[in-house]
Amino acid sequence: MTSIIHAENLTRRFGELTAVDHLNLDVREGEIFGLVGPDGAGKTTTMRLLCGLMDPSEGRAVVAGHDVHRDLDLMKDQIGYMAQRFGLYTDLTVAENMAFYSDLFGITGGEREELSSRLLRMTRMDPFTNRPAGKLSGGMKQKLALMCTLLHKPRVLFLDEPTNGVDPVSRRDFWAILYQLVRGGLTVFVATAYLDEAERANRVGFLHHGKMIRCDTPAALKQTLAGQVFLIQSKIPRETIRDLEKQPGVLTVQPAGADLHLFLDPALTSPGRLASAIPLEFRPITPSLEDVFIALTREQGARHAA
């Protein structure tokens, strides 16, 4: 597939702080790409650089065939950007908000009616056209923001943590809409702090202190920890964590609900060797993306300290 987003050594500094550090990235046309990282990792800055809302300190970006710095006006016609706080007008109804954004994009007549009707059906928002935006639920506000962003038929949709603070059912509905859009040819670039949500993307990039530390499909990322993650059940988790972290070859032990996830270095130890020192059952598990991210960030921290 053709790359519709290309970043080459993309960098942004704020004084002494490097928010995005020589980022290299290619996103294929027609995929959902998830940019994952904790708060402060550089996700929003990356998105603003790709959308032309901020100039880079170094490097360049090409989106939808246009250099973001040189051909900004041409590029902006090809993208939709939904910020964490989209500019909905709470005193206007759903229909009035959509009409306002249609006017901004210069969409009139039959095209406006056809687009609005199709988006309302897709999001199941058609029963709420006369409801003020301020009286919508969090999930419905996000759907309205998405519809307004899509009115001019962009080729690339940028979403900055679109489901932050939204209930699980609304998050699921929102992703179902994204899948429909991608089947129609749209490319989606979504930044999220939810690792379970990132599993829905075609490919995922892990951002840590402004650096892309790994980028691949969710399945391939999980394979990087195959044979290294084990589930442990303990009635005294704090003591178990303390005892395990004293053992050679144990990288880290993390709480996971009522259980513990153990990360080990197979070159230095094994479940059998650990069981001989600490009487526990070590059950191998398929790591989650959260497990992978914890392991990678720990590895990056160790390298930085070295």
RAJO-V248391 format. One record per residue. N is the residue number from 1. RES is the residue in three letters. SS is DSSP state (hx for helix, st for strand, lp for the rest). Layout:
BEGIN
n = [N/N]
res = [RES/RES]
ss = [SS/SS]
END
This chain:
BEGIN
n = [1/2/3/4/5/6/7/8/9/10/11/12/13/14/15/16/17/18/19/20/21/22/23/24/25/26/27/28/29/30/31/32/33/34/35/36/37/38/39/40/41/42/43/44/45/46/47/48/49/50/51/52/53/54/55/56/57/58/59/60/61/62/63/64/65/66/67/68/69/70/71/72/73/74/75/76/77/78/79/80/81/82/83/84/85/86/87/88/89/90/91/92/93/94/95/96/97/98/99/100/101/102/103/104/105/106/107/108/109/110/111/112/113/114/115/116/117/118/119/120/121/122/123/124/125/126/127/128/129/130/131/132/133/134/135/136/137/138/139/140/141/142/143/144/145/146/147/148/149/150/151/152/153/154/155/156/157/158/159/160/161/162/163/164/165/166/167/168/169/170/171/172/173/174/175/176/177/178/179/180/181/182/183/184/185/186/187/188/189/190/191/192/193/194/195/196/197/198/199/200/201/202/203/204/205/206/207/208/209/210/211/212/213/214/215/216/217/218/219/220/221/222/223/224/225/226/227/228/229/230/231/232/233/234/235/236/237/238/239/240/241/242/243/244/245/246/247/248/249/250/251/252/253/254/255/256/257/258/259/260/261/262/263/264/265/266/267/268/269/270/271/272/273/274/275/276/277/278/279/280/281/282/283/284/285/286/287/288/289/290/291/292/293/294/295/296/297/298/299/300/301/302/303/304/305/306]
res = [MET/THR/SER/ILE/ILE/HIS/ALA/GLU/ASN/LEU/THR/ARG/ARG/PHE/GLY/GLU/LEU/THR/ALA/VAL/ASP/HIS/LEU/ASN/LEU/ASP/VAL/ARG/GLU/GLY/GLU/ILE/PHE/GLY/LEU/VAL/GLY/PRO/ASP/GLY/ALA/GLY/LYS/THR/THR/THR/MET/ARG/LEU/LEU/CYS/GLY/LEU/MET/ASP/PRO/SER/GLU/GLY/ARG/ALA/VAL/VAL/ALA/GLY/HIS/ASP/VAL/HIS/ARG/ASP/LEU/ASP/LEU/MET/LYS/ASP/GLN/ILE/GLY/TYR/MET/ALA/GLN/ARG/PHE/GLY/LEU/TYR/THR/ASP/LEU/THR/VAL/ALA/GLU/ASN/MET/ALA/PHE/TYR/SER/ASP/LEU/PHE/GLY/ILE/THR/GLY/GLY/GLU/ARG/GLU/GLU/LEU/SER/SER/ARG/LEU/LEU/ARG/MET/THR/ARG/MET/ASP/PRO/PHE/THR/ASN/ARG/PRO/ALA/GLY/LYS/LEU/SER/GLY/GLY/MET/LYS/GLN/LYS/LEU/ALA/LEU/MET/CYS/THR/LEU/LEU/HIS/LYS/PRO/ARG/VAL/LEU/PHE/LEU/ASP/GLU/PRO/THR/ASN/GLY/VAL/ASP/PRO/VAL/SER/ARG/ARG/ASP/PHE/TRP/ALA/ILE/LEU/TYR/GLN/LEU/VAL/ARG/GLY/GLY/LEU/THR/VAL/PHE/VAL/ALA/THR/ALA/TYR/LEU/ASP/GLU/ALA/GLU/ARG/ALA/ASN/ARG/VAL/GLY/PHE/LEU/HIS/HIS/GLY/LYS/MET/ILE/ARG/CYS/ASP/THR/PRO/ALA/ALA/LEU/LYS/GLN/THR/LEU/ALA/GLY/GLN/VAL/PHE/LEU/ILE/GLN/SER/LYS/ILE/PRO/ARG/GLU/THR/ILE/ARG/ASP/LEU/GLU/LYS/GLN/PRO/GLY/VAL/LEU/THR/VAL/GLN/PRO/ALA/GLY/ALA/ASP/LEU/HIS/LEU/PHE/LEU/ASP/PRO/ALA/LEU/THR/SER/PRO/GLY/ARG/LEU/ALA/SER/ALA/ILE/PRO/LEU/GLU/PHE/ARG/PRO/ILE/THR/PRO/SER/LEU/GLU/ASP/VAL/PHE/ILE/ALA/LEU/THR/ARG/GLU/GLN/GLY/ALA/ARG/HIS/ALA/ALA]
ss = [lp/lp/st/st/st/st/st/st/st/st/st/st/st/st/lp/lp/st/st/st/st/st/st/st/st/st/st/st/st/lp/lp/lp/st/st/st/st/st/lp/lp/lp/lp/lp/lp/hx/hx/hx/hx/hx/hx/hx/hx/lp/lp/lp/lp/lp/lp/lp/st/st/st/st/st/st/lp/lp/st/st/lp/lp/lp/lp/hx/hx/hx/hx/hx/lp/lp/st/st/st/st/lp/lp/lp/lp/lp/lp/lp/lp/lp/lp/st/hx/hx/hx/hx/hx/hx/hx/hx/hx/hx/hx/hx/lp/lp/lp/hx/hx/hx/hx/hx/hx/hx/hx/hx/hx/hx/hx/hx/hx/hx/lp/lp/hx/hx/hx/lp/lp/lp/st/hx/hx/hx/lp/lp/hx/hx/hx/hx/hx/hx/hx/hx/hx/hx/hx/hx/hx/lp/lp/lp/lp/lp/st/st/st/st/st/lp/lp/lp/lp/lp/lp/lp/hx/hx/hx/hx/hx/hx/hx/hx/hx/hx/hx/hx/hx/hx/hx/hx/lp/lp/lp/st/st/st/st/st/st/lp/lp/hx/hx/hx/hx/lp/lp/lp/lp/st/st/st/st/st/st/lp/lp/st/st/st/st/st/st/lp/hx/hx/hx/hx/hx/hx/lp/lp/lp/lp/lp/st/st/st/st/lp/lp/lp/lp/hx/hx/hx/hx/hx/hx/hx/hx/hx/lp/lp/lp/lp/st/st/st/st/st/st/st/lp/lp/st/st/st/st/st/st/lp/lp/lp/lp/lp/lp/hx/hx/hx/hx/hx/hx/hx/lp/lp/lp/lp/lp/st/st/lp/lp/lp/lp/hx/hx/hx/hx/hx/hx/hx/hx/hx/hx/hx/hx/hx/hx/hx/hx/hx/lp]
END
